Amino acid sequence: MINSQDIKNGVCIRMDGRLYFVIEFLHVKPGKGNTIMRVKFKDVVDGRVLERRFNIGEKLEDVRVERRPYQYLYQEGEDYIFMNQETFEQVPIAHDLITGVDFLKEGMVCDVVSDASTDTILFAELPTKVELAIAYTEPGLKGDTATNTLKPAKLETGAEIRVPLFINEGEIVRVDTRDGSYCERVR
């Protein structure tokens, strides 16, 4: 159990049978009455954001979570098989529990967050930026660097992103896995 005044960003709490991560908190001292805590939570399963208020001294059930590096091996049906980097144990993770799954390629190391008390995997998180090769795009023209125009490109993982006109097939680009946007060309 944790007191409401001990809440910090990143703490995982179980409320109403669901798990939530704290993404924002604020101590509020109104002119009259007791101090309260305004807290924004993010649901672990579906990502919805919830805002709640707690009186100081209220008890909440905290959940101990662990982040461990896992390496992606291969896909088997709807599940993705990951290997624990420390114990070499192989674990299947469902498609919808992986953030940025479109940019996942074999051999990539991801952070897997699990509930320490039950060893249940909550979600897997790719690195924020990954380097991937362009599998197909229309050829660029010499001198097409002045405008900020984008064209579609297919990555080696099969995901489609938009890249500047000067990017050609076979080049390596850095992609942001949170929104699928092009960051830069890798030399």
C-alpha positions in Angstrom: 0.0 0.0 0.0 1.1 3.5 -0.7 -0.1 6.9 0.7 -1.6 9.3 -1.8 1.0 12.0 -1.0 3.8 9.5 -2.0 2.6 9.3 -5.6 5.3 10.1 -8.2 5.4 9.9 -12.0 5.9 6.3 -13.2 4.3 4.7 -10.2 2.0 1.8 -11.1 -1.3 1.5 -9.1 -4.1 -1.0 -9.1 -7.6 0.6 -9.0 -10.9 -0.9 -9.8 -9.2 -4.2 -10.9 -7.1 -2.4 -13.5 -3.5 -1.2 -13.6 -2.6 2.4 -14.2 0.7 4.3 -14.5 0.9 7.8 -13.0 1.7 10.3 -15.8 1.1 13.6 -13.9 0.4 14.6 -10.3 -0.2 17.9 -8.4 -0.6 18.8 -4.7 -3.6 21.2 -4.4 -4.1 23.3 -1.3 -7.4 25.1 -1.5 -8.1 28.2 0.6 -10.5 26.1 2.7 -10.3 22.4 3.6 -7.7 19.7 3.3 -4.9 19.3 0.8 -5.8 17.0 -2.1 -3.8 15.3 -4.9 -4.9 15.6 -8.5 -3.5 12.6 -10.4 -3.6 11.7 -14.1 -3.3 8.0 -14.8 -2.7 6.0 -18.0 -4.4 2.6 -18.3 -1.8 -0.1 -19.0 -4.1 -2.2 -21.2 -5.9 0.3 -23.5 -3.9 3.5 -23.0 -6.9 5.7 -21.9 -6.1 8.6 -19.6 -8.0 9.0 -16.4 -8.0 11.9 -13.8 -8.7 11.3 -10.2 -8.6 13.3 -6.9 -7.4 11.8 -3.6 -7.4 13.2 -0.1 -4.0 13.3 1.6 -3.5 10.1 3.6 -5.7 7.9 1.4 -4.2 4.4 0.9 -3.7 3.1 -2.7 -2.6 -0.3 -3.8 0.8 0.0 -5.6 2.1 -2.6 -8.0 5.8 -3.3 -8.4 6.8 -3.4 -12.0 10.0 -4.5 -13.6 11.6 -3.4 -16.9 13.8 -5.9 -18.6 15.5 -6.1 -22.0 14.1 -8.7 -24.3 15.2 -9.5 -27.8 12.6 -10.1 -30.5 13.2 -13.4 -32.3 10.3 -14.2 -34.6 6.5 -14.1 -35.1 4.3 -17.1 -34.6 0.7 -16.5 -35.6 -0.6 -13.4 -33.7 2.1 -13.7 -31.1 5.6 -12.3 -31.2 8.3 -14.4 -29.5 10.8 -12.5 -27.3 13.9 -13.9 -25.4 14.9 -12.6 -22.0 18.5 -11.3 -22.3 19.4 -12.6 -18.8 17.8 -16.0 -18.5 17.4 -16.8 -22.3 13.7 -17.8 -21.6 11.4 -17.4 -24.6 8.1 -15.6 -24.0 5.2 -15.0 -26.4 3.8 -11.4 -26.4 0.5 -10.5 -28.1 0.4 -8.1 -31.0 -1.7 -5.5 -29.2 0.7 -5.3 -26.1 3.6 -4.0 -28.2 3.9 -0.3 -28.8 5.3 0.6 -32.3 4.9 -3.0 -33.5 5.1 -2.0 -37.2 8.7 -1.0 -36.8 9.8 -4.2 -35.1 12.5 -6.3 -36.8 14.3 -9.5 -35.9 17.1 -9.1 -33.4 15.8 -5.8 -32.0 16.1 -5.3 -28.2 12.9 -3.9 -26.5 11.9 -3.1 -22.9 9.3 -5.5 -21.6 7.4 -4.2 -18.5 5.9 -6.9 -16.3 4.1 -7.1 -12.9 6.7 -8.4 -10.5 4.2 -10.2 -8.2 2.4 -12.2 -10.8 5.1 -12.2 -13.6 2.3 -11.0 -16.0 3.6 -9.1 -19.0 1.9 -5.7 -19.2 3.4 -4.3 -22.4 6.6 -4.2 -24.6 8.1 -0.9 -25.7 10.4 -0.4 -28.7 13.2 2.1 -28.5 12.0 5.7 -29.3 14.0 5.8 -32.5 15.1 2.9 -34.7 17.1 2.7 -37.9 15.5 0.9 -40.8 16.3 0.4 -44.5 14.0 1.7 -47.2 12.7 -1.3 -49.2 10.8 0.6 -51.9 10.2 4.2 -52.8 10.0 6.2 -56.0 13.4 7.4 -57.2 14.3 10.9 -56.1 15.4 13.7 -58.5 18.7 15.6 -58.2 18.1 18.9 -56.6 14.9 17.9 -54.8 16.2 19.2 -51.4 14.8 22.7 -51.5 11.2 22.0 -50.7 9.7 20.2 -47.7 7.7 17.8 -49.8 7.3 14.2 -48.7 6.7 10.9 -50.6 5.6 7.5 -49.4 8.2 4.8 -48.7 8.0 1.2 -47.6 10.4 0.1 -44.9 12.1 -3.3 -44.5 9.5 -4.3 -41.9 6.6 -3.6 -44.3 5.5 -0.3 -42.6 4.9 2.7 -44.7 6.1 6.2 -43.8 6.6 9.5 -45.6 10.1 10.6 -46.4 11.7 13.6 -48.2 12.1 13.5 -52.0 15.9 13.0 -51.8 15.6 9.6 -50.0 16.2 6.6 -52.3 15.7 2.8 -52.1 18.3 1.0 -49.9 19.1 4.0 -47.7 18.9 3.7 -44.0 16.6 6.2 -42.1 15.9 6.9 -38.5 12.2 6.6 -37.6 10.3 7.7 -34.5 8.4 4.6 -33.3 5.8 6.7 -31.3 4.2 8.3 -34.4 5.9 6.7 -37.3 7.6 9.9 -38.5 10.8 10.2 -40.5 13.6 11.8 -38.4 16.8 11.7 -40.5 18.9 9.8 -43.0 21.7 7.7 -41.4 25.0 7.9 -43.1 
